[in-house]
Amino acid sequence: MHRFLALLVIGSLLLTGCGTTPTDAESTREVVLQYVGTDVGTAGPFGKGGKKELTVLTQADRQKADALIDGGASAFTVYGTDPNSPDQTSHVTRVVLVQHNKIVGDFKAPPPPPAAPAPAQPASTSTDSSGL
């Protein structure tokens, strides 16, 4: 009987533990979406292992975001398009940090460098050698 109860308790703990992680991540994402709007894309959450996602920030902002992550905050990258960009490609526009379901950091990413212009086409020359 004791073995059955022990298995029941362990099983319920395993099921509860597995079920809370995705729910926590999604509830944290909801905090971000309520803050920035639902018409953007997000990636995350990122913790201490995802600090490479902060490379889009300036050095000063990266240090501040690193400190918040080290203190337990979760980071989300927010994607958007630049309305002034001719190609309308999506890029990281900001990094938002959440802790205890509150926004604790919002860092704007500098715009990506402009795309290199297409090389100029040489003027066409006539290959007619008739001299006319």
VMD Tcl script that builds the backbone (N, CA, C; Angstrom):
set m [mol new atoms 396]
animate dup $m
set s [atomselect $m all]
$s set {name element resname resid chain x y z} {
  {N N MET 1 A 0.823 -1.192 0.000}
  {CA C MET 1 A 0.000 0.000 0.000}
  {C C MET 1 A 0.869 1.258 0.000}
  {N N HIS 2 A 1.921 1.245 0.835}
  {CA C HIS 2 A 2.811 2.404 0.906}
  {C C HIS 2 A 3.545 2.612 -0.419}
  {N N ARG 3 A 3.902 1.509 -1.060}
  {CA C ARG 3 A 4.593 1.601 -2.337}
  {C C ARG 3 A 3.675 2.235 -3.379}
  {N N PHE 4 A 2.399 1.856 -3.383}
  {CA C PHE 4 A 1.422 2.420 -4.324}
  {C C PHE 4 A 1.270 3.928 -4.105}
  {N N LEU 5 A 1.160 4.351 -2.845}
  {CA C LEU 5 A 1.023 5.778 -2.544}
  {C C LEU 5 A 2.276 6.553 -2.955}
  {N N ALA 6 A 3.426 5.948 -2.712}
  {CA C ALA 6 A 4.677 6.604 -3.090}
  {C C ALA 6 A 4.741 6.783 -4.606}
  {N N LEU 7 A 4.374 5.746 -5.350}
  {CA C LEU 7 A 4.367 5.840 -6.805}
  {C C LEU 7 A 3.351 6.876 -7.287}
  {N N LEU 8 A 2.206 6.928 -6.634}
  {CA C LEU 8 A 1.179 7.899 -6.999}
  {C C LEU 8 A 1.672 9.323 -6.768}
  {N N VAL 9 A 2.320 9.564 -5.641}
  {CA C VAL 9 A 2.839 10.899 -5.335}
  {C C VAL 9 A 3.951 11.268 -6.309}
  {N N ILE 10 A 4.871 10.370 -6.565}
  {CA C ILE 10 A 5.969 10.644 -7.492}
  {C C ILE 10 A 5.411 10.896 -8.894}
  {N N GLY 11 A 4.469 10.090 -9.323}
  {CA C GLY 11 A 3.868 10.281 -10.640}
  {C C GLY 11 A 3.182 11.618 -10.779}
  {N N SER 12 A 2.444 12.020 -9.752}
  {CA C SER 12 A 1.761 13.311 -9.833}
  {C C SER 12 A 2.756 14.467 -9.809}
  {N N LEU 13 A 3.851 14.316 -9.050}
  {CA C LEU 13 A 4.880 15.355 -9.043}
  {C C LEU 13 A 5.552 15.479 -10.407}
  {N N LEU 14 A 5.820 14.349 -11.034}
  {CA C LEU 14 A 6.429 14.383 -12.360}
  {C C LEU 14 A 5.499 15.043 -13.372}
  {N N LEU 15 A 4.229 14.689 -13.324}
  {CA C LEU 15 A 3.280 15.286 -14.260}
  {C C LEU 15 A 3.109 16.780 -14.007}
  {N N THR 16 A 3.066 17.179 -12.782}
  {CA C THR 16 A 2.930 18.591 -12.454}
  {C C THR 16 A 4.178 19.349 -12.854}
  {N N GLY 17 A 5.340 18.795 -12.579}
  {CA C GLY 17 A 6.598 19.448 -12.932}
  {C C GLY 17 A 6.741 19.617 -14.429}
  {N N CYS 18 A 6.366 18.632 -15.201}
  {CA C CYS 18 A 6.475 18.721 -16.652}
  {C C CYS 18 A 5.463 19.695 -17.223}
  {N N GLY 19 A 4.326 19.816 -16.581}
  {CA C GLY 19 A 3.279 20.675 -17.117}
  {C C GLY 19 A 3.452 22.142 -16.798}
  {N N THR 20 A 4.273 22.491 -15.809}
  {CA C THR 20 A 4.355 23.901 -15.432}
  {C C THR 20 A 5.351 24.689 -16.273}
  {N N THR 21 A 6.396 24.070 -16.766}
  {CA C THR 21 A 7.410 24.816 -17.496}
  {C C THR 21 A 6.869 25.494 -18.751}
  {N N PRO 22 A 6.196 24.775 -19.668}
  {CA C PRO 22 A 5.663 25.472 -20.833}
  {C C PRO 22 A 4.628 26.531 -20.461}
  {N N THR 23 A 3.828 26.254 -19.443}
  {CA C THR 23 A 2.820 27.214 -19.028}
  {C C THR 23 A 3.482 28.480 -18.505}
  {N N ASP 24 A 4.545 28.337 -17.719}
  {CA C ASP 24 A 5.269 29.499 -17.202}
  {C C ASP 24 A 5.867 30.312 -18.341}
  {N N ALA 25 A 6.460 29.630 -19.317}
  {CA C ALA 25 A 7.051 30.334 -20.452}
  {C C ALA 25 A 5.987 31.089 -21.235}
  {N N GLU 26 A 4.846 30.467 -21.444}
  {CA C GLU 26 A 3.776 31.127 -22.200}
  {C C GLU 26 A 3.164 32.280 -21.414}
  {N N SER 27 A 3.040 32.138 -20.107}
  {CA C SER 27 A 2.487 33.254 -19.333}
  {C C SER 27 A 3.462 34.421 -19.318}
  {N N THR 28 A 4.761 34.133 -19.294}
  {CA C THR 28 A 5.756 35.200 -19.366}
  {C C THR 28 A 5.709 35.867 -20.737}
  {N N ARG 29 A 5.545 35.064 -21.792}
  {CA C ARG 29 A 5.420 35.625 -23.141}
  {C C ARG 29 A 4.193 36.533 -23.229}
  {N N GLU 30 A 3.114 36.152 -22.569}
  {CA C GLU 30 A 1.901 36.984 -22.563}
  {C C GLU 30 A 2.173 38.349 -21.936}
  {N N VAL 31 A 2.999 38.388 -20.892}
  {CA C VAL 31 A 3.369 39.662 -20.265}
  {C C VAL 31 A 4.077 40.534 -21.302}
  {N N VAL 32 A 4.984 39.933 -22.071}
  {CA C VAL 32 A 5.718 40.677 -23.094}
  {C C VAL 32 A 4.762 41.171 -24.174}
  {N N LEU 33 A 3.875 40.300 -24.641}
  {CA C LEU 33 A 2.959 40.684 -25.717}
  {C C LEU 33 A 1.990 41.776 -25.269}
  {N N GLN 34 A 1.567 41.742 -24.024}
  {CA C GLN 34 A 0.711 42.821 -23.524}
  {C C GLN 34 A 1.479 44.136 -23.475}
  {N N TYR 35 A 2.757 44.057 -23.246}
  {CA C TYR 35 A 3.598 45.252 -23.140}
  {C C TYR 35 A 3.916 45.843 -24.516}
  {N N VAL 36 A 4.287 44.987 -25.487}
  {CA C VAL 36 A 4.726 45.496 -26.791}
  {C C VAL 36 A 3.650 45.435 -27.863}
  {N N GLY 37 A 2.589 44.677 -27.632}
  {CA C GLY 37 A 1.541 44.523 -28.643}
  {C C GLY 37 A 1.590 43.139 -29.251}
  {N N THR 38 A 0.463 42.708 -29.744}
  {CA C THR 38 A 0.368 41.332 -30.251}
  {C C THR 38 A 0.715 41.219 -31.726}
  {N N ASP 39 A 0.999 42.327 -32.382}
  {CA C ASP 39 A 1.286 42.268 -33.811}
  {C C ASP 39 A 2.778 42.140 -34.107}
  {N N VAL 40 A 3.559 41.652 -33.157}
  {CA C VAL 40 A 4.989 41.465 -33.335}
  {C C VAL 40 A 5.337 40.009 -33.086}
  {N N GLY 41 A 6.492 39.629 -33.546}
  {CA C GLY 41 A 6.992 38.287 -33.269}
  {C C GLY 41 A 7.929 38.322 -32.083}
  {N N THR 42 A 7.956 37.240 -31.337}
  {CA C THR 42 A 8.870 37.146 -30.205}
  {C C THR 42 A 9.601 35.818 -30.248}
  {N N ALA 43 A 10.754 35.780 -29.628}
  {CA C ALA 43 A 11.495 34.540 -29.420}
  {C C ALA 43 A 11.954 34.547 -27.976}
  {N N GLY 44 A 11.900 33.406 -27.357}
  {CA C GLY 44 A 12.325 33.314 -25.964}
  {C C GLY 44 A 11.361 32.457 -25.180}
  {N N PRO 45 A 11.526 32.365 -23.937}
  {CA C PRO 45 A 12.441 33.115 -23.081}
  {C C PRO 45 A 13.865 32.568 -23.144}
  {N N PHE 46 A 14.809 33.468 -22.911}
  {CA C PHE 46 A 16.213 33.123 -22.835}
  {C C PHE 46 A 16.704 33.463 -21.444}
  {N N GLY 47 A 17.501 32.578 -20.909}
  {CA C GLY 47 A 18.102 32.812 -19.607}
  {C C GLY 47 A 19.597 32.989 -19.760}
  {N N LYS 48 A 20.335 32.522 -18.783}
  {CA C LYS 48 A 21.787 32.677 -18.782}
  {C C LYS 48 A 22.437 31.998 -19.977}
  {N N GLY 49 A 21.839 30.923 -20.468}
  {CA C GLY 49 A 22.403 30.213 -21.626}
  {C C GLY 49 A 22.103 30.885 -22.950}
  {N N GLY 50 A 21.245 31.895 -22.970}
  {CA C GLY 50 A 20.858 32.544 -24.214}
  {C C GLY 50 A 21.397 33.949 -24.358}
  {N N LYS 51 A 22.501 34.247 -23.702}
  {CA C LYS 51 A 23.026 35.608 -23.740}
  {C C LYS 51 A 23.528 36.002 -25.125}
  {N N LYS 52 A 23.739 35.040 -26.001}
  {CA C LYS 52 A 24.170 35.385 -27.360}
  {C C LYS 52 A 23.081 36.155 -28.091}
  {N N GLU 53 A 21.846 36.032 -27.623}
  {CA C GLU 53 A 20.742 36.782 -28.224}
  {C C GLU 53 A 20.861 38.277 -27.956}
  {N N LEU 54 A 21.711 38.654 -27.009}
  {CA C LEU 54 A 21.867 40.058 -26.649}
  {C C LEU 54 A 22.876 40.784 -27.531}
  {N N THR 55 A 23.496 40.093 -28.475}
  {CA C THR 55 A 24.515 40.723 -29.311}
  {C C THR 55 A 23.954 41.831 -30.187}
  {N N VAL 56 A 22.641 41.894 -30.340}
  {CA C VAL 56 A 22.031 42.964 -31.145}
  {C C VAL 56 A 22.026 44.293 -30.402}
  {N N LEU 57 A 22.310 44.276 -29.105}
  {CA C LEU 57 A 22.258 45.493 -28.288}
  {C C LEU 57 A 23.606 46.205 -28.280}
  {N N THR 58 A 23.576 47.458 -27.874}
  {CA C THR 58 A 24.826 48.180 -27.676}
  {C C THR 58 A 25.551 47.566 -26.484}
  {N N GLN 59 A 26.845 47.848 -26.371}
  {CA C GLN 59 A 27.636 47.277 -25.277}
  {C C GLN 59 A 27.067 47.659 -23.913}
  {N N ALA 60 A 26.680 48.916 -23.749}
  {CA C ALA 60 A 26.146 49.376 -22.458}
  {C C ALA 60 A 24.834 48.663 -22.126}
  {N N ASP 61 A 23.931 48.558 -23.106}
  {CA C ASP 61 A 22.658 47.874 -22.868}
  {C C ASP 61 A 22.864 46.383 -22.631}
  {N N ARG 62 A 23.833 45.795 -23.326}
  {CA C ARG 62 A 24.118 44.371 -23.143}
  {C C ARG 62 A 24.562 44.101 -21.719}
  {N N GLN 63 A 25.380 44.978 -21.154}
  {CA C GLN 63 A 25.839 44.794 -19.774}
  {C C GLN 63 A 24.669 44.888 -18.794}
  {N N LYS 64 A 23.773 45.842 -19.019}
  {CA C LYS 64 A 22.600 45.980 -18.140}
  {C C LYS 64 A 21.707 44.751 -18.251}
  {N N ALA 65 A 21.474 44.279 -19.482}
  {CA C ALA 65 A 20.634 43.104 -19.685}
  {C C ALA 65 A 21.276 41.861 -19.078}
  {N N ASP 66 A 22.597 41.726 -19.225}
  {CA C ASP 66 A 23.322 40.609 -18.602}
  {C C ASP 66 A 23.095 40.581 -17.097}
  {N N ALA 67 A 23.171 41.745 -16.468}
  {CA C ALA 67 A 22.989 41.821 -15.013}
  {C C ALA 67 A 21.566 41.413 -14.628}
  {N N LEU 68 A 20.572 41.824 -15.410}
  {CA C LEU 68 A 19.190 41.436 -15.114}
  {C C LEU 68 A 18.992 39.929 -15.273}
  {N N ILE 69 A 19.590 39.354 -16.314}
  {CA C ILE 69 A 19.484 37.901 -16.514}
  {C C ILE 69 A 20.183 37.167 -15.381}
  {N N ASP 70 A 21.356 37.650 -14.987}
  {CA C ASP 70 A 22.061 37.016 -13.863}
  {C C ASP 70 A 21.239 37.082 -12.583}
  {N N GLY 71 A 20.378 38.096 -12.473}
  {CA C GLY 71 A 19.500 38.231 -11.315}
  {C C GLY 71 A 18.218 37.428 -11.418}
  {N N GLY 72 A 18.041 36.682 -12.520}
  {CA C GLY 72 A 16.883 35.803 -12.645}
  {C C GLY 72 A 15.850 36.203 -13.681}
  {N N ALA 73 A 16.067 37.285 -14.404}
  {CA C ALA 73 A 15.096 37.713 -15.418}
  {C C ALA 73 A 15.194 36.823 -16.654}
  {N N SER 74 A 14.109 36.755 -17.392}
  {CA C SER 74 A 14.051 36.041 -18.663}
  {C C SER 74 A 14.003 37.068 -19.783}
  {N N ALA 75 A 14.736 36.803 -20.857}
  {CA C ALA 75 A 14.800 37.736 -21.975}
  {C C ALA 75 A 13.984 37.226 -23.154}
  {N N PHE 76 A 13.363 38.157 -23.855}
  {CA C PHE 76 A 12.649 37.883 -25.093}
  {C C PHE 76 A 13.156 38.843 -26.158}
  {N N THR 77 A 13.417 38.327 -27.342}
  {CA C THR 77 A 13.712 39.212 -28.454}
  {C C THR 77 A 12.395 39.495 -29.171}
  {N N VAL 78 A 12.229 40.737 -29.580}
  {CA C VAL 78 A 11.007 41.170 -30.255}
  {C C VAL 78 A 11.383 41.522 -31.684}
  {N N TYR 79 A 10.642 40.971 -32.634}
  {CA C TYR 79 A 10.916 41.185 -34.051}
  {C C TYR 79 A 9.907 42.143 -34.645}
  {N N GLY 80 A 10.360 42.928 -35.573}
  {CA C GLY 80 A 9.477 43.843 -36.280}
  {C C GLY 80 A 10.111 44.248 -37.592}
  {N N THR 81 A 9.441 45.111 -38.315}
  {CA C THR 81 A 9.979 45.615 -39.568}
  {C C THR 81 A 10.143 47.120 -39.458}
  {N N ASP 82 A 11.090 47.627 -40.177}
  {CA C ASP 82 A 11.323 49.062 -40.225}
  {C C ASP 82 A 10.496 49.616 -41.377}
  {N N PRO 83 A 9.534 50.489 -41.087}
  {CA C PRO 83 A 8.688 51.006 -42.168}
  {C C PRO 83 A 9.474 51.798 -43.202}
  {N N ASN 84 A 10.669 52.264 -42.848}
  {CA C ASN 84 A 11.497 53.024 -43.795}
  {C C ASN 84 A 12.389 52.127 -44.637}
  {N N SER 85 A 12.393 50.842 -44.328}
  {CA C SER 85 A 13.244 49.914 -45.052}
  {C C SER 85 A 12.575 49.511 -46.364}
  {N N PRO 86 A 13.311 49.568 -47.470}
  {CA C PRO 86 A 12.693 49.218 -48.747}
  {C C PRO 86 A 12.345 47.731 -48.863}
  {N N ASP 87 A 13.091 46.864 -48.183}
  {CA C ASP 87 A 12.816 45.437 -48.330}
  {C C ASP 87 A 11.856 44.886 -47.280}
  {N N GLN 88 A 11.531 45.672 -46.234}
  {CA C GLN 88 A 10.570 45.280 -45.205}
  {C C GLN 88 A 10.919 43.943 -44.546}
  {N N THR 89 A 12.203 43.662 -44.369}
  {CA C THR 89 A 12.594 42.423 -43.710}
  {C C THR 89 A 12.447 42.572 -42.209}
  {N N SER 90 A 12.160 41.462 -41.561}
  {CA C SER 90 A 11.980 41.450 -40.120}
  {C C SER 90 A 13.343 41.348 -39.439}
  {N N HIS 91 A 13.512 42.061 -38.351}
  {CA C HIS 91 A 14.740 42.013 -37.572}
  {C C HIS 91 A 14.410 42.282 -36.105}
  {N N VAL 92 A 15.380 42.021 -35.245}
  {CA C VAL 92 A 15.186 42.267 -33.817}
  {C C VAL 92 A 15.119 43.770 -33.591}
  {N N THR 93 A 14.038 44.226 -32.985}
  {CA C THR 93 A 13.883 45.648 -32.720}
  {C C THR 93 A 14.159 45.988 -31.260}
  {N N ARG 94 A 14.005 45.015 -30.365}
  {CA C ARG 94 A 14.249 45.264 -28.951}
  {C C ARG 94 A 14.379 43.949 -28.209}
  {N N VAL 95 A 14.923 44.049 -27.015}
  {CA C VAL 95 A 15.021 42.913 -26.100}
  {C C VAL 95 A 14.299 43.334 -24.828}
  {N N VAL 96 A 13.310 42.529 -24.436}
  {CA C VAL 96 A 12.497 42.826 -23.251}
  {C C VAL 96 A 12.792 41.758 -22.206}
  {N N LEU 97 A 12.995 42.195 -20.969}
  {CA C LEU 97 A 13.284 41.274 -19.872}
  {C C LEU 97 A 12.148 41.279 -18.866}
  {N N VAL 98 A 11.792 40.082 -18.405}
  {CA C VAL 98 A 10.661 39.897 -17.492}
  {C C VAL 98 A 11.144 39.125 -16.273}
  {N N GLN 99 A 10.677 39.571 -15.109}
  {CA C GLN 99 A 10.943 38.834 -13.877}
  {C C GLN 99 A 9.721 38.950 -12.979}
  {N N HIS 100 A 9.262 37.845 -12.472}
  {CA C HIS 100 A 8.079 37.793 -11.610}
  {C C HIS 100 A 6.868 38.438 -12.308}
  {N N ASN 101 A 6.715 38.139 -13.602}
  {CA C ASN 101 A 5.603 38.643 -14.423}
  {C C ASN 101 A 5.561 40.166 -14.519}
  {N N LYS 102 A 6.715 40.809 -14.403}
  {CA C LYS 102 A 6.822 42.263 -14.567}
  {C C LYS 102 A 7.968 42.568 -15.518}
  {N N ILE 103 A 7.787 43.605 -16.325}
  {CA C ILE 103 A 8.848 44.050 -17.221}
  {C C ILE 103 A 9.912 44.742 -16.371}
  {N N VAL 104 A 11.148 44.235 -16.456}
  {CA C VAL 104 A 12.240 44.834 -15.689}
  {C C VAL 104 A 13.293 45.463 -16.593}
  {N N GLY 105 A 13.164 45.255 -17.896}
  {CA C GLY 105 A 14.110 45.854 -18.831}
  {C C GLY 105 A 13.534 45.886 -20.231}
  {N N ASP 106 A 13.806 46.963 -20.939}
  {CA C ASP 106 A 13.373 47.111 -22.329}
  {C C ASP 106 A 14.479 47.854 -23.053}
  {N N PHE 107 A 15.192 47.144 -23.921}
  {CA C PHE 107 A 16.339 47.712 -24.604}
  {C C PHE 107 A 16.093 47.708 -26.103}
  {N N LYS 108 A 16.157 48.885 -26.696}
  {CA C LYS 108 A 15.941 49.017 -28.134}
  {C C LYS 108 A 17.217 48.614 -28.858}
  {N N ALA 109 A 17.045 47.773 -29.864}
  {CA C ALA 109 A 18.190 47.354 -30.676}
  {C C ALA 109 A 18.438 48.403 -31.756}
  {N N PRO 110 A 19.698 48.728 -32.011}
  {CA C PRO 110 A 19.963 49.658 -33.099}
  {C C PRO 110 A 19.483 49.041 -34.414}
  {N N PRO 111 A 19.085 49.879 -35.370}
  {CA C PRO 111 A 18.632 49.311 -36.643}
  {C C PRO 111 A 19.769 48.580 -37.342}
  {N N PRO 112 A 19.428 47.558 -38.106}
  {CA C PRO 112 A 20.484 46.844 -38.823}
  {C C PRO 112 A 21.109 47.767 -39.868}
  {N N PRO 113 A 22.348 47.489 -40.234}
  {CA C PRO 113 A 22.975 48.333 -41.248}
  {C C PRO 113 A 22.210 48.220 -42.564}
  {N N PRO 114 A 22.201 49.295 -43.353}
  {CA C PRO 114 A 21.479 49.226 -44.623}
  {C C PRO 114 A 22.103 48.185 -45.534}
  {N N ALA 115 A 21.261 47.590 -46.327}
  {CA C ALA 115 A 21.748 46.594 -47.276}
  {C C ALA 115 A 22.636 47.276 -48.299}
  {N N ALA 116 A 23.661 46.579 -48.716}
  {CA C ALA 116 A 24.566 47.131 -49.717}
  {C C ALA 116 A 23.819 47.301 -51.028}
  {N N PRO 117 A 24.033 48.434 -51.696}
  {CA C PRO 117 A 23.346 48.627 -52.973}
  {C C PRO 117 A 23.834 47.623 -54.005}
  {N N ALA 118 A 22.963 47.303 -54.930}
  {CA C ALA 118 A 23.326 46.376 -55.999}
  {C C ALA 118 A 24.402 47.020 -56.862}
  {N N PRO 119 A 25.354 46.218 -57.340}
  {CA C PRO 119 A 26.409 46.804 -58.170}
  {C C PRO 119 A 25.809 47.409 -59.442}
  {N N ALA 120 A 26.381 48.528 -59.858}
  {CA C ALA 120 A 25.893 49.205 -61.066}
  {C C ALA 120 A 26.207 48.359 -62.287}
  {N N GLN 121 A 25.272 48.327 -63.199}
  {CA C GLN 121 A 25.468 47.599 -64.451}
  {C C GLN 121 A 26.254 48.497 -65.406}
  {N N PRO 122 A 27.273 47.959 -66.070}
  {CA C PRO 122 A 28.012 48.785 -67.023}
  {C C PRO 122 A 27.104 49.166 -68.194}
  {N N ALA 123 A 27.352 50.342 -68.727}
  {CA C ALA 123 A 26.566 50.786 -69.884}
  {C C ALA 123 A 26.813 49.824 -71.029}
  {N N SER 124 A 25.757 49.486 -71.734}
  {CA C SER 124 A 25.921 48.543 -72.838}
  {C C SER 124 A 26.621 49.239 -73.993}
  {N N THR 125 A 27.498 48.537 -74.583}
  {CA C THR 125 A 28.213 49.057 -75.750}
  {C C THR 125 A 27.821 48.257 -76.963}
  {N N SER 126 A 27.790 48.903 -78.060}
  {CA C SER 126 A 27.404 48.242 -79.308}
  {C C SER 126 A 28.575 47.421 -79.815}
  {N N THR 127 A 28.316 46.235 -80.271}
  {CA C THR 127 A 29.351 45.399 -80.842}
  {C C THR 127 A 29.333 45.461 -82.367}
  {N N ASP 128 A 28.551 46.383 -82.904}
  {CA C ASP 128 A 28.476 46.528 -84.364}
  {C C ASP 128 A 29.747 47.229 -84.847}
  {N N SER 129 A 30.523 46.592 -85.671}
  {CA C SER 129 A 31.772 47.163 -86.156}
  {C C SER 129 A 31.659 47.693 -87.585}
  {N N SER 130 A 30.437 47.950 -88.042}
  {CA C SER 130 A 30.270 48.419 -89.425}
  {C C SER 130 A 30.653 49.858 -89.578}
  {N N GLY 131 A 30.838 50.593 -88.492}
  {CA C GLY 131 A 31.250 51.982 -88.571}
  {C C GLY 131 A 30.123 52.928 -88.852}
  {N N LEU 132 A 28.907 52.518 -88.860}
  {CA C LEU 132 A 27.798 53.420 -89.125}
  {C C LEU 132 A 27.313 54.075 -87.926}
}
mol reanalyze $m
mol bondsrecalc $m
mol representation Tube
mol addrep $m
